[in-house]
Amino acid sequence: MPALALTPPEAARWAARAGLRLPAERHAAVTVVADHIHHVVAVLRELDFEDVPPAAAYHPVQEAHRAAV
């Protein structure tokens, strides 16, 4: 599903909805960053992690340190 680009007024509306005051001169910058984050998340969603166990299943092995002094 292709996502529509966020507009500066929408970015301001979402910021206000989250309880953040966003000065008018920051609307465009926040829009660019939000669009970038959305693009990165969209790429991650396309990755196939079917055979990857969850992080909680990882247990690193402790190596025995055999250093001589």
PDB file of N, CA, C and O in Angstrom, chain B, residues numbered from 101:
ATOM      1  N   MET B 101       0.841  -1.164   0.000  1.00  0.00           N
ATOM      2  CA  MET B 101       0.000   0.000   0.000  1.00  0.00           C
ATOM      3  C   MET B 101       0.890   1.232   0.000  1.00  0.00           C
ATOM      4  O   MET B 101       1.580   1.476   0.990  1.00  0.00           O
ATOM      5  N   PRO B 102       0.902   2.015  -1.065  1.00  0.00           N
ATOM      6  CA  PRO B 102       1.744   3.198  -1.108  1.00  0.00           C
ATOM      7  C   PRO B 102       1.221   4.267  -0.150  1.00  0.00           C
ATOM      8  O   PRO B 102       0.019   4.519  -0.071  1.00  0.00           O
ATOM      9  N   ALA B 103       2.136   4.877   0.563  1.00  0.00           N
ATOM     10  CA  ALA B 103       1.759   5.911   1.516  1.00  0.00           C
ATOM     11  C   ALA B 103       1.874   7.268   0.852  1.00  0.00           C
ATOM     12  O   ALA B 103       2.773   7.509   0.046  1.00  0.00           O
ATOM     13  N   LEU B 104       0.960   8.144   1.199  1.00  0.00           N
ATOM     14  CA  LEU B 104       1.012   9.503   0.702  1.00  0.00           C
ATOM     15  C   LEU B 104       2.013  10.290   1.530  1.00  0.00           C
ATOM     16  O   LEU B 104       2.176  10.041   2.724  1.00  0.00           O
ATOM     17  N   ALA B 105       2.677  11.232   0.895  1.00  0.00           N
ATOM     18  CA  ALA B 105       3.661  12.054   1.591  1.00  0.00           C
ATOM     19  C   ALA B 105       2.971  12.942   2.620  1.00  0.00           C
ATOM     20  O   ALA B 105       1.875  13.452   2.387  1.00  0.00           O
ATOM     21  N   LEU B 106       3.614  13.114   3.730  1.00  0.00           N
ATOM     22  CA  LEU B 106       3.114  13.970   4.796  1.00  0.00           C
ATOM     23  C   LEU B 106       3.311  15.426   4.398  1.00  0.00           C
ATOM     24  O   LEU B 106       4.350  15.783   3.843  1.00  0.00           O
ATOM     25  N   THR B 107       2.334  16.258   4.673  1.00  0.00           N
ATOM     26  CA  THR B 107       2.460  17.687   4.379  1.00  0.00           C
ATOM     27  C   THR B 107       2.802  18.424   5.669  1.00  0.00           C
ATOM     28  O   THR B 107       2.515  17.926   6.758  1.00  0.00           O
ATOM     29  N   PRO B 108       3.415  19.612   5.561  1.00  0.00           N
ATOM     30  CA  PRO B 108       3.740  20.375   6.770  1.00  0.00           C
ATOM     31  C   PRO B 108       2.536  20.647   7.686  1.00  0.00           C
ATOM     32  O   PRO B 108       2.675  20.536   8.904  1.00  0.00           O
ATOM     33  N   PRO B 109       1.358  21.001   7.141  1.00  0.00           N
ATOM     34  CA  PRO B 109       0.218  21.182   8.047  1.00  0.00           C
ATOM     35  C   PRO B 109      -0.181  19.893   8.784  1.00  0.00           C
ATOM     36  O   PRO B 109      -0.586  19.927   9.946  1.00  0.00           O
ATOM     37  N   GLU B 110      -0.058  18.757   8.082  1.00  0.00           N
ATOM     38  CA  GLU B 110      -0.362  17.483   8.738  1.00  0.00           C
ATOM     39  C   GLU B 110       0.648  17.179   9.836  1.00  0.00           C
ATOM     40  O   GLU B 110       0.280  16.681  10.900  1.00  0.00           O
ATOM     41  N   ALA B 111       1.930  17.480   9.580  1.00  0.00           N
ATOM     42  CA  ALA B 111       2.956  17.270  10.592  1.00  0.00           C
ATOM     43  C   ALA B 111       2.650  18.103  11.829  1.00  0.00           C
ATOM     44  O   ALA B 111       2.791  17.627  12.956  1.00  0.00           O
ATOM     45  N   ALA B 112       2.234  19.340  11.619  1.00  0.00           N
ATOM     46  CA  ALA B 112       1.875  20.218  12.742  1.00  0.00           C
ATOM     47  C   ALA B 112       0.664  19.660  13.488  1.00  0.00           C
ATOM     48  O   ALA B 112       0.617  19.695  14.717  1.00  0.00           O
ATOM     49  N   ARG B 113      -0.302  19.152  12.751  1.00  0.00           N
ATOM     50  CA  ARG B 113      -1.502  18.591  13.387  1.00  0.00           C
ATOM     51  C   ARG B 113      -1.158  17.364  14.227  1.00  0.00           C
ATOM     52  O   ARG B 113      -1.656  17.213  15.343  1.00  0.00           O
ATOM     53  N   TRP B 114      -0.295  16.477  13.687  1.00  0.00           N
ATOM     54  CA  TRP B 114       0.110  15.285  14.435  1.00  0.00           C
ATOM     55  C   TRP B 114       0.939  15.654  15.661  1.00  0.00           C
ATOM     56  O   TRP B 114       0.806  15.028  16.713  1.00  0.00           O
ATOM     57  N   ALA B 115       1.786  16.658  15.531  1.00  0.00           N
ATOM     58  CA  ALA B 115       2.577  17.113  16.682  1.00  0.00           C
ATOM     59  C   ALA B 115       1.648  17.651  17.768  1.00  0.00           C
ATOM     60  O   ALA B 115       1.820  17.337  18.946  1.00  0.00           O
ATOM     61  N   ALA B 116       0.672  18.455  17.379  1.00  0.00           N
ATOM     62  CA  ALA B 116      -0.281  18.997  18.356  1.00  0.00           C
ATOM     63  C   ALA B 116      -1.080  17.871  19.002  1.00  0.00           C
ATOM     64  O   ALA B 116      -1.365  17.909  20.199  1.00  0.00           O
ATOM     65  N   ARG B 117      -1.433  16.889  18.215  1.00  0.00           N
ATOM     66  CA  ARG B 117      -2.187  15.749  18.750  1.00  0.00           C
ATOM     67  C   ARG B 117      -1.366  14.976  19.786  1.00  0.00           C
ATOM     68  O   ARG B 117      -1.918  14.406  20.727  1.00  0.00           O
ATOM     69  N   ALA B 118      -0.039  14.964  19.601  1.00  0.00           N
ATOM     70  CA  ALA B 118       0.852  14.296  20.555  1.00  0.00           C
ATOM     71  C   ALA B 118       1.205  15.188  21.739  1.00  0.00           C
ATOM     72  O   ALA B 118       1.940  14.776  22.636  1.00  0.00           O
ATOM     73  N   GLY B 119       0.684  16.399  21.740  1.00  0.00           N
ATOM     74  CA  GLY B 119       0.943  17.309  22.847  1.00  0.00           C
ATOM     75  C   GLY B 119       2.225  18.114  22.686  1.00  0.00           C
ATOM     76  O   GLY B 119       2.736  18.658  23.665  1.00  0.00           O
ATOM     77  N   LEU B 120       2.751  18.198  21.475  1.00  0.00           N
ATOM     78  CA  LEU B 120       3.988  18.940  21.222  1.00  0.00           C
ATOM     79  C   LEU B 120       3.672  20.254  20.518  1.00  0.00           C
ATOM     80  O   LEU B 120       2.916  20.292  19.548  1.00  0.00           O
ATOM     81  N   ARG B 121       4.256  21.310  21.017  1.00  0.00           N
ATOM     82  CA  ARG B 121       4.103  22.588  20.328  1.00  0.00           C
ATOM     83  C   ARG B 121       5.171  22.681  19.256  1.00  0.00           C
ATOM     84  O   ARG B 121       6.363  22.579  19.544  1.00  0.00           O
ATOM     85  N   LEU B 122       4.747  22.872  18.037  1.00  0.00           N
ATOM     86  CA  LEU B 122       5.662  22.901  16.909  1.00  0.00           C
ATOM     87  C   LEU B 122       5.602  24.284  16.262  1.00  0.00           C
ATOM     88  O   LEU B 122       4.597  24.634  15.643  1.00  0.00           O
ATOM     89  N   PRO B 123       6.680  25.080  16.402  1.00  0.00           N
ATOM     90  CA  PRO B 123       6.682  26.404  15.772  1.00  0.00           C
ATOM     91  C   PRO B 123       6.535  26.284  14.257  1.00  0.00           C
ATOM     92  O   PRO B 123       6.977  25.300  13.665  1.00  0.00           O
ATOM     93  N   ALA B 124       5.926  27.268  13.641  1.00  0.00           N
ATOM     94  CA  ALA B 124       5.644  27.244  12.202  1.00  0.00           C
ATOM     95  C   ALA B 124       6.906  27.053  11.371  1.00  0.00           C
ATOM     96  O   ALA B 124       6.856  26.400  10.329  1.00  0.00           O
ATOM     97  N   GLU B 125       8.041  27.610  11.808  1.00  0.00           N
ATOM     98  CA  GLU B 125       9.266  27.483  11.017  1.00  0.00           C
ATOM     99  C   GLU B 125       9.842  26.066  11.063  1.00  0.00           C
ATOM    100  O   GLU B 125      10.754  25.760  10.295  1.00  0.00           O
ATOM    101  N   ARG B 126       9.346  25.211  11.924  1.00  0.00           N
ATOM    102  CA  ARG B 126       9.837  23.828  12.041  1.00  0.00           C
ATOM    103  C   ARG B 126       8.967  22.825  11.282  1.00  0.00           C
ATOM    104  O   ARG B 126       9.351  21.664  11.143  1.00  0.00           O
ATOM    105  N   HIS B 127       7.801  23.252  10.789  1.00  0.00           N
ATOM    106  CA  HIS B 127       6.884  22.319  10.116  1.00  0.00           C
ATOM    107  C   HIS B 127       7.552  21.576   8.962  1.00  0.00           C
ATOM    108  O   HIS B 127       7.422  20.357   8.854  1.00  0.00           O
ATOM    109  N   ALA B 128       8.258  22.296   8.108  1.00  0.00           N
ATOM    110  CA  ALA B 128       8.873  21.657   6.932  1.00  0.00           C
ATOM    111  C   ALA B 128       9.970  20.676   7.346  1.00  0.00           C
ATOM    112  O   ALA B 128      10.061  19.584   6.784  1.00  0.00           O
ATOM    113  N   ALA B 129      10.799  21.046   8.313  1.00  0.00           N
ATOM    114  CA  ALA B 129      11.887  20.160   8.754  1.00  0.00           C
ATOM    115  C   ALA B 129      11.339  18.894   9.392  1.00  0.00           C
ATOM    116  O   ALA B 129      11.845  17.800   9.144  1.00  0.00           O
ATOM    117  N   VAL B 130      10.317  19.039  10.204  1.00  0.00           N
ATOM    118  CA  VAL B 130       9.709  17.871  10.854  1.00  0.00           C
ATOM    119  C   VAL B 130       9.069  16.964   9.801  1.00  0.00           C
ATOM    120  O   VAL B 130       9.105  15.740   9.925  1.00  0.00           O
ATOM    121  N   THR B 131       8.495  17.559   8.787  1.00  0.00           N
ATOM    122  CA  THR B 131       7.880  16.782   7.713  1.00  0.00           C
ATOM    123  C   THR B 131       8.921  15.929   6.991  1.00  0.00           C
ATOM    124  O   THR B 131       8.677  14.756   6.712  1.00  0.00           O
ATOM    125  N   VAL B 132      10.078  16.514   6.689  1.00  0.00           N
ATOM    126  CA  VAL B 132      11.139  15.781   6.000  1.00  0.00           C
ATOM    127  C   VAL B 132      11.623  14.610   6.851  1.00  0.00           C
ATOM    128  O   VAL B 132      11.801  13.504   6.342  1.00  0.00           O
ATOM    129  N   VAL B 133      11.834  14.850   8.141  1.00  0.00           N
ATOM    130  CA  VAL B 133      12.322  13.789   9.031  1.00  0.00           C
ATOM    131  C   VAL B 133      11.266  12.693   9.180  1.00  0.00           C
ATOM    132  O   VAL B 133      11.596  11.508   9.135  1.00  0.00           O
ATOM    133  N   ALA B 134      10.017  13.074   9.355  1.00  0.00           N
ATOM    134  CA  ALA B 134       8.945  12.081   9.497  1.00  0.00           C
ATOM    135  C   ALA B 134       8.810  11.233   8.236  1.00  0.00           C
ATOM    136  O   ALA B 134       8.611  10.021   8.320  1.00  0.00           O
ATOM    137  N   ASP B 135       8.917  11.866   7.066  1.00  0.00           N
ATOM    138  CA  ASP B 135       8.854  11.107   5.814  1.00  0.00           C
ATOM    139  C   ASP B 135      10.026  10.134   5.695  1.00  0.00           C
ATOM    140  O   ASP B 135       9.854   9.012   5.220  1.00  0.00           O
ATOM    141  N   HIS B 136      11.203  10.554   6.119  1.00  0.00           N
ATOM    142  CA  HIS B 136      12.369   9.674   6.075  1.00  0.00           C
ATOM    143  C   HIS B 136      12.174   8.468   7.001  1.00  0.00           C
ATOM    144  O   HIS B 136      12.437   7.330   6.612  1.00  0.00           O
ATOM    145  N   ILE B 137      11.718   8.725   8.212  1.00  0.00           N
ATOM    146  CA  ILE B 137      11.471   7.635   9.164  1.00  0.00           C
ATOM    147  C   ILE B 137      10.439   6.672   8.594  1.00  0.00           C
ATOM    148  O   ILE B 137      10.603   5.455   8.687  1.00  0.00           O
ATOM    149  N   HIS B 138       9.387   7.207   8.012  1.00  0.00           N
ATOM    150  CA  HIS B 138       8.346   6.358   7.426  1.00  0.00           C
ATOM    151  C   HIS B 138       8.922   5.496   6.312  1.00  0.00           C
ATOM    152  O   HIS B 138       8.566   4.324   6.190  1.00  0.00           O
ATOM    153  N   HIS B 139       9.803   6.061   5.503  1.00  0.00           N
ATOM    154  CA  HIS B 139      10.428   5.303   4.413  1.00  0.00           C
ATOM    155  C   HIS B 139      11.289   4.163   4.969  1.00  0.00           C
ATOM    156  O   HIS B 139      11.236   3.044   4.459  1.00  0.00           O
ATOM    157  N   VAL B 140      12.071   4.438   6.000  1.00  0.00           N
ATOM    158  CA  VAL B 140      12.926   3.410   6.596  1.00  0.00           C
ATOM    159  C   VAL B 140      12.074   2.285   7.193  1.00  0.00           C
ATOM    160  O   VAL B 140      12.386   1.108   7.009  1.00  0.00           O
ATOM    161  N   VAL B 141      11.020   2.635   7.893  1.00  0.00           N
ATOM    162  CA  VAL B 141      10.145   1.625   8.492  1.00  0.00           C
ATOM    163  C   VAL B 141       9.475   0.790   7.399  1.00  0.00           C
ATOM    164  O   VAL B 141       9.311  -0.420   7.555  1.00  0.00           O
ATOM    165  N   ALA B 142       9.093   1.427   6.305  1.00  0.00           N
ATOM    166  CA  ALA B 142       8.471   0.690   5.197  1.00  0.00           C
ATOM    167  C   ALA B 142       9.439  -0.337   4.614  1.00  0.00           C
ATOM    168  O   ALA B 142       9.031  -1.448   4.275  1.00  0.00           O
ATOM    169  N   VAL B 143      10.712   0.023   4.496  1.00  0.00           N
ATOM    170  CA  VAL B 143      11.711  -0.923   3.995  1.00  0.00           C
ATOM    171  C   VAL B 143      11.867  -2.081   4.977  1.00  0.00           C
ATOM    172  O   VAL B 143      11.943  -3.236   4.557  1.00  0.00           O
ATOM    173  N   LEU B 144      11.915  -1.795   6.259  1.00  0.00           N
ATOM    174  CA  LEU B 144      12.048  -2.862   7.265  1.00  0.00           C
ATOM    175  C   LEU B 144      10.851  -3.800   7.239  1.00  0.00           C
ATOM    176  O   LEU B 144      11.006  -5.002   7.454  1.00  0.00           O
ATOM    177  N   ARG B 145       9.669  -3.273   6.979  1.00  0.00           N
ATOM    178  CA  ARG B 145       8.476  -4.116   6.923  1.00  0.00           C
ATOM    179  C   ARG B 145       8.516  -5.089   5.753  1.00  0.00           C
ATOM    180  O   ARG B 145       7.855  -6.127   5.787  1.00  0.00           O
ATOM    181  N   GLU B 146       9.282  -4.767   4.723  1.00  0.00           N
ATOM    182  CA  GLU B 146       9.371  -5.640   3.555  1.00  0.00           C
ATOM    183  C   GLU B 146      10.340  -6.796   3.764  1.00  0.00           C
ATOM    184  O   GLU B 146      10.318  -7.756   2.994  1.00  0.00           O
ATOM    185  N   LEU B 147      11.183  -6.729   4.776  1.00  0.00           N
ATOM    186  CA  LEU B 147      12.161  -7.788   5.015  1.00  0.00           C
ATOM    187  C   LEU B 147      11.483  -9.056   5.520  1.00  0.00           C
ATOM    188  O   LEU B 147      10.497  -8.997   6.255  1.00  0.00           O
ATOM    189  N   ASP B 148      12.019 -10.193   5.121  1.00  0.00           N
ATOM    190  CA  ASP B 148      11.468 -11.476   5.524  1.00  0.00           C
ATOM    191  C   ASP B 148      12.247 -12.001   6.729  1.00  0.00           C
ATOM    192  O   ASP B 148      13.395 -12.424   6.590  1.00  0.00           O
ATOM    193  N   PHE B 149      11.636 -11.976   7.890  1.00  0.00           N
ATOM    194  CA  PHE B 149      12.271 -12.452   9.121  1.00  0.00           C
ATOM    195  C   PHE B 149      11.648 -13.771   9.593  1.00  0.00           C
ATOM    196  O   PHE B 149      11.702 -14.095  10.780  1.00  0.00           O
ATOM    197  N   GLU B 150      11.071 -14.513   8.680  1.00  0.00           N
ATOM    198  CA  GLU B 150      10.340 -15.722   9.038  1.00  0.00           C
ATOM    199  C   GLU B 150      11.194 -16.744   9.787  1.00  0.00           C
ATOM    200  O   GLU B 150      10.714 -17.363  10.737  1.00  0.00           O
ATOM    201  N   ASP B 151      12.443 -16.933   9.380  1.00  0.00           N
ATOM    202  CA  ASP B 151      13.300 -17.943  10.002  1.00  0.00           C
ATOM    203  C   ASP B 151      14.173 -17.396  11.131  1.00  0.00           C
ATOM    204  O   ASP B 151      15.000 -18.125  11.677  1.00  0.00           O
ATOM    205  N   VAL B 152      14.001 -16.145  11.480  1.00  0.00           N
ATOM    206  CA  VAL B 152      14.831 -15.524  12.513  1.00  0.00           C
ATOM    207  C   VAL B 152      14.107 -15.633  13.855  1.00  0.00           C
ATOM    208  O   VAL B 152      12.976 -15.165  13.988  1.00  0.00           O
ATOM    209  N   PRO B 153      14.754 -16.250  14.855  1.00  0.00           N
ATOM    210  CA  PRO B 153      14.099 -16.352  16.159  1.00  0.00           C
ATOM    211  C   PRO B 153      14.034 -14.975  16.837  1.00  0.00           C
ATOM    212  O   PRO B 153      14.822 -14.089  16.508  1.00  0.00           O
ATOM    213  N   PRO B 154      13.120 -14.796  17.761  1.00  0.00           N
ATOM    214  CA  PRO B 154      13.028 -13.518  18.461  1.00  0.00           C
ATOM    215  C   PRO B 154      14.289 -13.257  19.291  1.00  0.00           C
ATOM    216  O   PRO B 154      15.001 -14.193  19.654  1.00  0.00           O
ATOM    217  N   ALA B 155      14.555 -12.012  19.580  1.00  0.00           N
ATOM    218  CA  ALA B 155      15.763 -11.632  20.318  1.00  0.00           C
ATOM    219  C   ALA B 155      15.839 -12.319  21.674  1.00  0.00           C
ATOM    220  O   ALA B 155      16.936 -12.606  22.155  1.00  0.00           O
ATOM    221  N   ALA B 156      14.710 -12.586  22.294  1.00  0.00           N
ATOM    222  CA  ALA B 156      14.703 -13.226  23.611  1.00  0.00           C
ATOM    223  C   ALA B 156      15.267 -14.644  23.552  1.00  0.00           C
ATOM    224  O   ALA B 156      15.667 -15.189  24.580  1.00  0.00           O
ATOM    225  N   ALA B 157      15.303 -15.244  22.376  1.00  0.00           N
ATOM    226  CA  ALA B 157      15.818 -16.610  22.235  1.00  0.00           C
ATOM    227  C   ALA B 157      17.341 -16.649  22.146  1.00  0.00           C
ATOM    228  O   ALA B 157      17.926 -17.731  22.189  1.00  0.00           O
ATOM    229  N   TYR B 158      17.994 -15.496  22.023  1.00  0.00           N
ATOM    230  CA  TYR B 158      19.446 -15.441  21.887  1.00  0.00           C
ATOM    231  C   TYR B 158      20.106 -15.526  23.258  1.00  0.00           C
ATOM    232  O   TYR B 158      19.791 -14.745  24.156  1.00  0.00           O
ATOM    233  N   HIS B 159      21.019 -16.475  23.412  1.00  0.00           N
ATOM    234  CA  HIS B 159      21.761 -16.640  24.661  1.00  0.00           C
ATOM    235  C   HIS B 159      23.247 -16.742  24.324  1.00  0.00           C
ATOM    236  O   HIS B 159      23.702 -17.793  23.871  1.00  0.00           O
ATOM    237  N   PRO B 160      24.006 -15.676  24.535  1.00  0.00           N
ATOM    238  CA  PRO B 160      25.425 -15.729  24.185  1.00  0.00           C
ATOM    239  C   PRO B 160      26.161 -16.703  25.091  1.00  0.00           C
ATOM    240  O   PRO B 160      25.830 -16.857  26.266  1.00  0.00           O
ATOM    241  N   VAL B 161      27.161 -17.352  24.523  1.00  0.00           N
ATOM    242  CA  VAL B 161      27.963 -18.321  25.273  1.00  0.00           C
ATOM    243  C   VAL B 161      29.106 -17.570  25.939  1.00  0.00           C
ATOM    244  O   VAL B 161      29.795 -16.774  25.301  1.00  0.00           O
ATOM    245  N   GLN B 162      29.299 -17.829  27.217  1.00  0.00           N
ATOM    246  CA  GLN B 162      30.412 -17.223  27.944  1.00  0.00           C
ATOM    247  C   GLN B 162      31.683 -18.002  27.630  1.00  0.00           C
ATOM    248  O   GLN B 162      31.726 -19.221  27.797  1.00  0.00           O
ATOM    249  N   GLU B 163      32.703 -17.308  27.182  1.00  0.00           N
ATOM    250  CA  GLU B 163      33.974 -17.962  26.905  1.00  0.00           C
ATOM    251  C   GLU B 163      34.819 -17.983  28.160  1.00  0.00           C
ATOM    252  O   GLU B 163      34.811 -17.042  28.953  1.00  0.00           O
ATOM    253  N   ALA B 164      35.549 -19.076  28.326  1.00  0.00           N
ATOM    254  CA  ALA B 164      36.470 -19.170  29.461  1.00  0.00           C
ATOM    255  C   ALA B 164      37.751 -18.431  29.088  1.00  0.00           C
ATOM    256  O   ALA B 164      38.382 -18.741  28.077  1.00  0.00           O
ATOM    257  N   HIS B 165      38.128 -17.465  29.897  1.00  0.00           N
ATOM    258  CA  HIS B 165      39.338 -16.689  29.635  1.00  0.00           C
ATOM    259  C   HIS B 165      40.531 -17.436  30.275  1.00  0.00           C
ATOM    260  O   HIS B 165      40.540 -17.702  31.477  1.00  0.00           O
ATOM    261  N   ARG B 166      41.505 -17.754  29.461  1.00  0.00           N
ATOM    262  CA  ARG B 166      42.670 -18.505  29.932  1.00  0.00           C
ATOM    263  C   ARG B 166      43.950 -17.695  29.727  1.00  0.00           C
ATOM    264  O   ARG B 166      44.889 -18.144  29.069  1.00  0.00           O
ATOM    265  N   ALA B 167      43.963 -16.548  30.278  1.00  0.00           N
ATOM    266  CA  ALA B 167      45.124 -15.680  30.102  1.00  0.00           C
ATOM    267  C   ALA B 167      46.201 -16.044  31.129  1.00  0.00           C
ATOM    268  O   ALA B 167      45.916 -16.297  32.299  1.00  0.00           O
ATOM    269  N   ALA B 168      47.412 -16.060  30.659  1.00  0.00           N
ATOM    270  CA  ALA B 168      48.544 -16.326  31.562  1.00  0.00           C
ATOM    271  C   ALA B 168      49.191 -14.999  31.923  1.00  0.00           C
ATOM    272  O   ALA B 168      49.313 -14.100  31.090  1.00  0.00           O
ATOM    273  N   VAL B 169      49.594 -14.897  33.155  1.00  0.00           N
ATOM    274  CA  VAL B 169      50.224 -13.663  33.604  1.00  0.00           C
ATOM    275  C   VAL B 169      51.699 -13.878  33.811  1.00  0.00           C
ATOM    276  O   VAL B 169      52.411 -12.949  34.192  1.00  0.00           O
TER     277      VAL B 169
END
